Amino acid sequence: MKLLRGYILPALMILIGVGLIVRTIFGGGGPVAIGIILGVLFVAAGAGRLYVERSLL
């Protein structure tokens, strides 16, 4: 269970964020489009969770 919560879910959050960014760019969204903003937030949250999980080891 720790593997799922510690590594897989944050990695999925990063992938979802990247997907949102790519989808928004290909859809013609600008730099302040909601897809870009949410994508960056998802990537930051996933990376933050990975960082905290690794620093606690």
mmCIF file of the N, C-alpha and C atoms, coordinates in Angstrom:
data_MODEL
# 
_entry.id   MODEL 
# 
loop_
_atom_site.group_PDB 
_atom_site.id 
_atom_site.type_symbol 
_atom_site.label_atom_id 
_atom_site.label_alt_id 
_atom_site.label_comp_id 
_atom_site.label_asym_id 
_atom_site.label_entity_id 
_atom_site.label_seq_id 
_atom_site.pdbx_PDB_ins_code 
_atom_site.Cartn_x 
_atom_site.Cartn_y 
_atom_site.Cartn_z 
_atom_site.occupancy 
_atom_site.B_iso_or_equiv 
_atom_site.pdbx_formal_charge 
_atom_site.auth_seq_id 
_atom_site.auth_comp_id 
_atom_site.auth_asym_id 
_atom_site.auth_atom_id 
_atom_site.pdbx_PDB_model_num 
ATOM 1   N N  . MET A 1 1  ? 0.818  -1.194 0.000   1.00 0.00 ? 1  MET A N  1 
ATOM 2   C CA . MET A 1 1  ? 0.000  0.000  0.000   1.00 0.00 ? 1  MET A CA 1 
ATOM 3   C C  . MET A 1 1  ? 0.863  1.259  0.000   1.00 0.00 ? 1  MET A C  1 
ATOM 4   N N  . LYS A 1 2  ? 2.018  1.194  0.692   1.00 0.00 ? 2  LYS A N  1 
ATOM 5   C CA . LYS A 1 2  ? 2.907  2.352  0.749   1.00 0.00 ? 2  LYS A CA 1 
ATOM 6   C C  . LYS A 1 2  ? 3.456  2.670  -0.636  1.00 0.00 ? 2  LYS A C  1 
ATOM 7   N N  . LEU A 1 3  ? 3.714  1.648  -1.445  1.00 0.00 ? 3  LEU A N  1 
ATOM 8   C CA . LEU A 1 3  ? 4.210  1.871  -2.801  1.00 0.00 ? 3  LEU A CA 1 
ATOM 9   C C  . LEU A 1 3  ? 3.190  2.642  -3.620  1.00 0.00 ? 3  LEU A C  1 
ATOM 10  N N  . LEU A 1 4  ? 1.935  2.265  -3.505  1.00 0.00 ? 4  LEU A N  1 
ATOM 11  C CA . LEU A 1 4  ? 0.874  2.953  -4.244  1.00 0.00 ? 4  LEU A CA 1 
ATOM 12  C C  . LEU A 1 4  ? 0.755  4.408  -3.814  1.00 0.00 ? 4  LEU A C  1 
ATOM 13  N N  . ARG A 1 5  ? 0.691  4.635  -2.522  1.00 0.00 ? 5  ARG A N  1 
ATOM 14  C CA . ARG A 1 5  ? 0.515  5.988  -2.005  1.00 0.00 ? 5  ARG A CA 1 
ATOM 15  C C  . ARG A 1 5  ? 1.776  6.829  -2.142  1.00 0.00 ? 5  ARG A C  1 
ATOM 16  N N  . GLY A 1 6  ? 2.935  6.186  -2.075  1.00 0.00 ? 6  GLY A N  1 
ATOM 17  C CA . GLY A 1 6  ? 4.184  6.928  -2.052  1.00 0.00 ? 6  GLY A CA 1 
ATOM 18  C C  . GLY A 1 6  ? 4.768  7.248  -3.411  1.00 0.00 ? 6  GLY A C  1 
ATOM 19  N N  . TYR A 1 7  ? 4.537  6.400  -4.405  1.00 0.00 ? 7  TYR A N  1 
ATOM 20  C CA . TYR A 1 7  ? 5.189  6.606  -5.688  1.00 0.00 ? 7  TYR A CA 1 
ATOM 21  C C  . TYR A 1 7  ? 4.241  6.596  -6.886  1.00 0.00 ? 7  TYR A C  1 
ATOM 22  N N  . ILE A 1 8  ? 3.279  5.708  -6.890  1.00 0.00 ? 8  ILE A N  1 
ATOM 23  C CA . ILE A 1 8  ? 2.422  5.562  -8.065  1.00 0.00 ? 8  ILE A CA 1 
ATOM 24  C C  . ILE A 1 8  ? 1.442  6.727  -8.194  1.00 0.00 ? 8  ILE A C  1 
ATOM 25  N N  . LEU A 1 9  ? 0.771  7.098  -7.128  1.00 0.00 ? 9  LEU A N  1 
ATOM 26  C CA . LEU A 1 9  ? -0.191 8.197  -7.215  1.00 0.00 ? 9  LEU A CA 1 
ATOM 27  C C  . LEU A 1 9  ? 0.469  9.545  -7.537  1.00 0.00 ? 9  LEU A C  1 
ATOM 28  N N  . PRO A 1 10 ? 1.606  9.881  -6.914  1.00 0.00 ? 10 PRO A N  1 
ATOM 29  C CA . PRO A 1 10 ? 2.265  11.129 -7.337  1.00 0.00 ? 10 PRO A CA 1 
ATOM 30  C C  . PRO A 1 10 ? 2.727  11.087 -8.793  1.00 0.00 ? 10 PRO A C  1 
ATOM 31  N N  . ALA A 1 11 ? 3.188  9.946  -9.257  1.00 0.00 ? 11 ALA A N  1 
ATOM 32  C CA . ALA A 1 11 ? 3.590  9.834  -10.664 1.00 0.00 ? 11 ALA A CA 1 
ATOM 33  C C  . ALA A 1 11 ? 2.388  10.004 -11.584 1.00 0.00 ? 11 ALA A C  1 
ATOM 34  N N  . LEU A 1 12 ? 1.237  9.473  -11.185 1.00 0.00 ? 12 LEU A N  1 
ATOM 35  C CA . LEU A 1 12 ? 0.017  9.668  -11.977 1.00 0.00 ? 12 LEU A CA 1 
ATOM 36  C C  . LEU A 1 12 ? -0.413 11.132 -11.972 1.00 0.00 ? 12 LEU A C  1 
ATOM 37  N N  . MET A 1 13 ? -0.227 11.811 -10.859 1.00 0.00 ? 13 MET A N  1 
ATOM 38  C CA . MET A 1 13 ? -0.565 13.235 -10.804 1.00 0.00 ? 13 MET A CA 1 
ATOM 39  C C  . MET A 1 13 ? 0.310  14.024 -11.776 1.00 0.00 ? 13 MET A C  1 
ATOM 40  N N  . ILE A 1 14 ? 1.593  13.679 -11.847 1.00 0.00 ? 14 ILE A N  1 
ATOM 41  C CA . ILE A 1 14 ? 2.499  14.352 -12.777 1.00 0.00 ? 14 ILE A CA 1 
ATOM 42  C C  . ILE A 1 14 ? 2.080  14.077 -14.212 1.00 0.00 ? 14 ILE A C  1 
ATOM 43  N N  . LEU A 1 15 ? 1.747  12.831 -14.513 1.00 0.00 ? 15 LEU A N  1 
ATOM 44  C CA . LEU A 1 15 ? 1.315  12.487 -15.871 1.00 0.00 ? 15 LEU A CA 1 
ATOM 45  C C  . LEU A 1 15 ? 0.013  13.195 -16.252 1.00 0.00 ? 15 LEU A C  1 
ATOM 46  N N  . ILE A 1 16 ? -0.909 13.288 -15.321 1.00 0.00 ? 16 ILE A N  1 
ATOM 47  C CA . ILE A 1 16 ? -2.161 14.004 -15.593 1.00 0.00 ? 16 ILE A CA 1 
ATOM 48  C C  . ILE A 1 16 ? -1.871 15.471 -15.861 1.00 0.00 ? 16 ILE A C  1 
ATOM 49  N N  . GLY A 1 17 ? -0.984 16.060 -15.077 1.00 0.00 ? 17 GLY A N  1 
ATOM 50  C CA . GLY A 1 17 ? -0.620 17.458 -15.281 1.00 0.00 ? 17 GLY A CA 1 
ATOM 51  C C  . GLY A 1 17 ? 0.014  17.698 -16.634 1.00 0.00 ? 17 GLY A C  1 
ATOM 52  N N  . VAL A 1 18 ? 0.937  16.825 -17.021 1.00 0.00 ? 18 VAL A N  1 
ATOM 53  C CA . VAL A 1 18 ? 1.574  16.954 -18.333 1.00 0.00 ? 18 VAL A CA 1 
ATOM 54  C C  . VAL A 1 18 ? 0.534  16.774 -19.439 1.00 0.00 ? 18 VAL A C  1 
ATOM 55  N N  . GLY A 1 19 ? -0.365 15.833 -19.251 1.00 0.00 ? 19 GLY A N  1 
ATOM 56  C CA . GLY A 1 19 ? -1.432 15.622 -20.226 1.00 0.00 ? 19 GLY A CA 1 
ATOM 57  C C  . GLY A 1 19 ? -2.324 16.847 -20.379 1.00 0.00 ? 19 GLY A C  1 
ATOM 58  N N  . LEU A 1 20 ? -2.659 17.483 -19.266 1.00 0.00 ? 20 LEU A N  1 
ATOM 59  C CA . LEU A 1 20 ? -3.466 18.701 -19.325 1.00 0.00 ? 20 LEU A CA 1 
ATOM 60  C C  . LEU A 1 20 ? -2.736 19.815 -20.077 1.00 0.00 ? 20 LEU A C  1 
ATOM 61  N N  . ILE A 1 21 ? -1.455 19.954 -19.812 1.00 0.00 ? 21 ILE A N  1 
ATOM 62  C CA . ILE A 1 21 ? -0.674 20.995 -20.482 1.00 0.00 ? 21 ILE A CA 1 
ATOM 63  C C  . ILE A 1 21 ? -0.611 20.738 -21.981 1.00 0.00 ? 21 ILE A C  1 
ATOM 64  N N  . VAL A 1 22 ? -0.298 19.501 -22.357 1.00 0.00 ? 22 VAL A N  1 
ATOM 65  C CA . VAL A 1 22 ? -0.190 19.159 -23.781 1.00 0.00 ? 22 VAL A CA 1 
ATOM 66  C C  . VAL A 1 22 ? -1.531 19.340 -24.478 1.00 0.00 ? 22 VAL A C  1 
ATOM 67  N N  . ARG A 1 23 ? -2.587 18.860 -23.850 1.00 0.00 ? 23 ARG A N  1 
ATOM 68  C CA . ARG A 1 23 ? -3.929 18.976 -24.448 1.00 0.00 ? 23 ARG A CA 1 
ATOM 69  C C  . ARG A 1 23 ? -4.331 20.438 -24.640 1.00 0.00 ? 23 ARG A C  1 
ATOM 70  N N  . THR A 1 24 ? -3.996 21.264 -23.679 1.00 0.00 ? 24 THR A N  1 
ATOM 71  C CA . THR A 1 24 ? -4.343 22.680 -23.770 1.00 0.00 ? 24 THR A CA 1 
ATOM 72  C C  . THR A 1 24 ? -3.541 23.381 -24.862 1.00 0.00 ? 24 THR A C  1 
ATOM 73  N N  . ILE A 1 25 ? -2.261 23.050 -24.960 1.00 0.00 ? 25 ILE A N  1 
ATOM 74  C CA . ILE A 1 25 ? -1.428 23.665 -25.994 1.00 0.00 ? 25 ILE A CA 1 
ATOM 75  C C  . ILE A 1 25 ? -1.916 23.270 -27.377 1.00 0.00 ? 25 ILE A C  1 
ATOM 76  N N  . PHE A 1 26 ? -2.191 21.977 -27.577 1.00 0.00 ? 26 PHE A N  1 
ATOM 77  C CA . PHE A 1 26 ? -2.673 21.529 -28.884 1.00 0.00 ? 26 PHE A CA 1 
ATOM 78  C C  . PHE A 1 26 ? -4.086 22.019 -29.181 1.00 0.00 ? 26 PHE A C  1 
ATOM 79  N N  . GLY A 1 27 ? -4.831 22.365 -28.158 1.00 0.00 ? 27 GLY A N  1 
ATOM 80  C CA . GLY A 1 27 ? -6.166 22.914 -28.348 1.00 0.00 ? 27 GLY A CA 1 
ATOM 81  C C  . GLY A 1 27 ? -6.166 24.412 -28.610 1.00 0.00 ? 27 GLY A C  1 
ATOM 82  N N  . GLY A 1 28 ? -5.001 25.013 -28.594 1.00 0.00 ? 28 GLY A N  1 
ATOM 83  C CA . GLY A 1 28 ? -4.899 26.436 -28.888 1.00 0.00 ? 28 GLY A CA 1 
ATOM 84  C C  . GLY A 1 28 ? -4.955 27.339 -27.679 1.00 0.00 ? 28 GLY A C  1 
ATOM 85  N N  . GLY A 1 29 ? -4.761 26.777 -26.499 1.00 0.00 ? 29 GLY A N  1 
ATOM 86  C CA . GLY A 1 29 ? -4.811 27.592 -25.288 1.00 0.00 ? 29 GLY A CA 1 
ATOM 87  C C  . GLY A 1 29 ? -3.566 28.431 -25.111 1.00 0.00 ? 29 GLY A C  1 
ATOM 88  N N  . GLY A 1 30 ? -3.729 29.573 -24.502 1.00 0.00 ? 30 GLY A N  1 
ATOM 89  C CA . GLY A 1 30 ? -2.619 30.475 -24.238 1.00 0.00 ? 30 GLY A CA 1 
ATOM 90  C C  . GLY A 1 30 ? -1.940 30.151 -22.921 1.00 0.00 ? 30 GLY A C  1 
ATOM 91  N N  . PRO A 1 31 ? -0.964 30.970 -22.538 1.00 0.00 ? 31 PRO A N  1 
ATOM 92  C CA . PRO A 1 31 ? -0.198 30.690 -21.326 1.00 0.00 ? 31 PRO A CA 1 
ATOM 93  C C  . PRO A 1 31 ? -0.994 30.826 -20.028 1.00 0.00 ? 31 PRO A C  1 
ATOM 94  N N  . VAL A 1 32 ? -2.122 31.510 -20.065 1.00 0.00 ? 32 VAL A N  1 
ATOM 95  C CA . VAL A 1 32 ? -2.928 31.635 -18.844 1.00 0.00 ? 32 VAL A CA 1 
ATOM 96  C C  . VAL A 1 32 ? -4.239 30.855 -18.953 1.00 0.00 ? 32 VAL A C  1 
ATOM 97  N N  . ALA A 1 33 ? -4.288 29.900 -19.858 1.00 0.00 ? 33 ALA A N  1 
ATOM 98  C CA . ALA A 1 33 ? -5.473 29.056 -19.992 1.00 0.00 ? 33 ALA A CA 1 
ATOM 99  C C  . ALA A 1 33 ? -5.608 28.178 -18.749 1.00 0.00 ? 33 ALA A C  1 
ATOM 100 N N  . ILE A 1 34 ? -6.821 27.841 -18.410 1.00 0.00 ? 34 ILE A N  1 
ATOM 101 C CA . ILE A 1 34 ? -7.077 27.067 -17.189 1.00 0.00 ? 34 ILE A CA 1 
ATOM 102 C C  . ILE A 1 34 ? -6.407 25.692 -17.250 1.00 0.00 ? 34 ILE A C  1 
ATOM 103 N N  . GLY A 1 35 ? -6.300 25.097 -18.438 1.00 0.00 ? 35 GLY A N  1 
ATOM 104 C CA . GLY A 1 35 ? -5.624 23.806 -18.566 1.00 0.00 ? 35 GLY A CA 1 
ATOM 105 C C  . GLY A 1 35 ? -4.145 23.887 -18.244 1.00 0.00 ? 35 GLY A C  1 
ATOM 106 N N  . ILE A 1 36 ? -3.499 24.972 -18.638 1.00 0.00 ? 36 ILE A N  1 
ATOM 107 C CA . ILE A 1 36 ? -2.082 25.174 -18.324 1.00 0.00 ? 36 ILE A CA 1 
ATOM 108 C C  . ILE A 1 36 ? -1.902 25.363 -16.822 1.00 0.00 ? 36 ILE A C  1 
ATOM 109 N N  . ILE A 1 37 ? -2.742 26.191 -16.247 1.00 0.00 ? 37 ILE A N  1 
ATOM 110 C CA . ILE A 1 37 ? -2.628 26.468 -14.811 1.00 0.00 ? 37 ILE A CA 1 
ATOM 111 C C  . ILE A 1 37 ? -2.866 25.206 -13.993 1.00 0.00 ? 37 ILE A C  1 
ATOM 112 N N  . LEU A 1 38 ? -3.925 24.469 -14.309 1.00 0.00 ? 38 LEU A N  1 
ATOM 113 C CA . LEU A 1 38 ? -4.200 23.229 -13.575 1.00 0.00 ? 38 LEU A CA 1 
ATOM 114 C C  . LEU A 1 38 ? -3.117 22.182 -13.820 1.00 0.00 ? 38 LEU A C  1 
ATOM 115 N N  . GLY A 1 39 ? -2.610 22.118 -15.045 1.00 0.00 ? 39 GLY A N  1 
ATOM 116 C CA . GLY A 1 39 ? -1.535 21.180 -15.354 1.00 0.00 ? 39 GLY A CA 1 
ATOM 117 C C  . GLY A 1 39 ? -0.294 21.459 -14.534 1.00 0.00 ? 39 GLY A C  1 
ATOM 118 N N  . VAL A 1 40 ? 0.087  22.722 -14.454 1.00 0.00 ? 40 VAL A N  1 
ATOM 119 C CA . VAL A 1 40 ? 1.264  23.095 -13.662 1.00 0.00 ? 40 VAL A CA 1 
ATOM 120 C C  . VAL A 1 40 ? 1.028  22.779 -12.187 1.00 0.00 ? 40 VAL A C  1 
ATOM 121 N N  . LEU A 1 41 ? -0.174 23.014 -11.704 1.00 0.00 ? 41 LEU A N  1 
ATOM 122 C CA . LEU A 1 41 ? -0.479 22.712 -10.305 1.00 0.00 ? 41 LEU A CA 1 
ATOM 123 C C  . LEU A 1 41 ? -0.442 21.207 -10.031 1.00 0.00 ? 41 LEU A C  1 
ATOM 124 N N  . PHE A 1 42 ? -0.946 20.405 -10.967 1.00 0.00 ? 42 PHE A N  1 
ATOM 125 C CA . PHE A 1 42 ? -0.881 18.951 -10.802 1.00 0.00 ? 42 PHE A CA 1 
ATOM 126 C C  . PHE A 1 42 ? 0.565  18.467 -10.785 1.00 0.00 ? 42 PHE A C  1 
ATOM 127 N N  . VAL A 1 43 ? 1.384  18.986 -11.697 1.00 0.00 ? 43 VAL A N  1 
ATOM 128 C CA . VAL A 1 43 ? 2.793  18.586 -11.742 1.00 0.00 ? 43 VAL A CA 1 
ATOM 129 C C  . VAL A 1 43 ? 3.485  18.996 -10.441 1.00 0.00 ? 43 VAL A C  1 
ATOM 130 N N  . ALA A 1 44 ? 3.232  20.195 -9.975  1.00 0.00 ? 44 ALA A N  1 
ATOM 131 C CA . ALA A 1 44 ? 3.863  20.661 -8.741  1.00 0.00 ? 44 ALA A CA 1 
ATOM 132 C C  . ALA A 1 44 ? 3.420  19.823 -7.532  1.00 0.00 ? 44 ALA A C  1 
ATOM 133 N N  . ALA A 1 45 ? 2.144  19.487 -7.475  1.00 0.00 ? 45 ALA A N  1 
ATOM 134 C CA . ALA A 1 45 ? 1.649  18.678 -6.355  1.00 0.00 ? 45 ALA A CA 1 
ATOM 135 C C  . ALA A 1 45 ? 2.250  17.276 -6.384  1.00 0.00 ? 45 ALA A C  1 
ATOM 136 N N  . GLY A 1 46 ? 2.310  16.673 -7.563  1.00 0.00 ? 46 GLY A N  1 
ATOM 137 C CA . GLY A 1 46 ? 2.895  15.343 -7.674  1.00 0.00 ? 46 GLY A CA 1 
ATOM 138 C C  . GLY A 1 46 ? 4.374  15.342 -7.348  1.00 0.00 ? 46 GLY A C  1 
ATOM 139 N N  . ALA A 1 47 ? 5.100  16.331 -7.855  1.00 0.00 ? 47 ALA A N  1 
ATOM 140 C CA . ALA A 1 47 ? 6.532  16.425 -7.567  1.00 0.00 ? 47 ALA A CA 1 
ATOM 141 C C  . ALA A 1 47 ? 6.761  16.711 -6.081  1.00 0.00 ? 47 ALA A C  1 
ATOM 142 N N  . GLY A 1 48 ? 5.922  17.532 -5.499  1.00 0.00 ? 48 GLY A N  1 
ATOM 143 C CA . GLY A 1 48 ? 6.041  17.809 -4.075  1.00 0.00 ? 48 GLY A CA 1 
ATOM 144 C C  . GLY A 1 48 ? 5.814  16.579 -3.223  1.00 0.00 ? 48 GLY A C  1 
ATOM 145 N N  . ARG A 1 49 ? 4.825  15.799 -3.603  1.00 0.00 ? 49 ARG A N  1 
ATOM 146 C CA . ARG A 1 49 ? 4.568  14.558 -2.855  1.00 0.00 ? 49 ARG A CA 1 
ATOM 147 C C  . ARG A 1 49 ? 5.726  13.585 -2.975  1.00 0.00 ? 49 ARG A C  1 
ATOM 148 N N  . LEU A 1 50 ? 6.294  13.475 -4.182  1.00 0.00 ? 50 LEU A N  1 
ATOM 149 C CA . LEU A 1 50 ? 7.462  12.605 -4.357  1.00 0.00 ? 50 LEU A CA 1 
ATOM 150 C C  . LEU A 1 50 ? 8.649  13.102 -3.534  1.00 0.00 ? 50 LEU A C  1 
ATOM 151 N N  . TYR A 1 51 ? 8.862  14.401 -3.524  1.00 0.00 ? 51 TYR A N  1 
ATOM 152 C CA . TYR A 1 51 ? 9.967  14.985 -2.771  1.00 0.00 ? 51 TYR A CA 1 
ATOM 153 C C  . TYR A 1 51 ? 9.814  14.715 -1.280  1.00 0.00 ? 51 TYR A C  1 
ATOM 154 N N  . VAL A 1 52 ? 8.632  14.947 -0.754  1.00 0.00 ? 52 VAL A N  1 
ATOM 155 C CA . VAL A 1 52 ? 8.394  14.734 0.676   1.00 0.00 ? 52 VAL A CA 1 
ATOM 156 C C  . VAL A 1 52 ? 8.534  13.258 1.021   1.00 0.00 ? 52 VAL A C  1 
ATOM 157 N N  . GLU A 1 53 ? 8.022  12.392 0.175   1.00 0.00 ? 53 GLU A N  1 
ATOM 158 C CA . GLU A 1 53 ? 8.105  10.952 0.439   1.00 0.00 ? 53 GLU A CA 1 
ATOM 159 C C  . GLU A 1 53 ? 9.568  10.498 0.467   1.00 0.00 ? 53 GLU A C  1 
ATOM 160 N N  . ARG A 1 54 ? 10.368 10.995 -0.445  1.00 0.00 ? 54 ARG A N  1 
ATOM 161 C CA . ARG A 1 54 ? 11.775 10.592 -0.499  1.00 0.00 ? 54 ARG A CA 1 
ATOM 162 C C  . ARG A 1 54 ? 12.576 11.216 0.640   1.00 0.00 ? 54 ARG A C  1 
ATOM 163 N N  . SER A 1 55 ? 12.224 12.399 1.064   1.00 0.00 ? 55 SER A N  1 
ATOM 164 C CA . SER A 1 55 ? 12.980 13.042 2.144   1.00 0.00 ? 55 SER A CA 1 
ATOM 165 C C  . SER A 1 55 ? 12.671 12.409 3.501   1.00 0.00 ? 55 SER A C  1 
ATOM 166 N N  . LEU A 1 56 ? 11.534 11.739 3.625   1.00 0.00 ? 56 LEU A N  1 
ATOM 167 C CA . LEU A 1 56 ? 11.185 11.079 4.889   1.00 0.00 ? 56 LEU A CA 1 
ATOM 168 C C  . LEU A 1 56 ? 11.861 9.733  5.037   1.00 0.00 ? 56 LEU A C  1 
ATOM 169 N N  . LEU A 1 57 ? 12.431 9.206  3.965   1.00 0.00 ? 57 LEU A N  1 
ATOM 170 C CA . LEU A 1 57 ? 13.081 7.889  4.055   1.00 0.00 ? 57 LEU A CA 1 
ATOM 171 C C  . LEU A 1 57 ? 14.392 7.971  4.753   1.00 0.00 ? 57 LEU A C  1 
# 
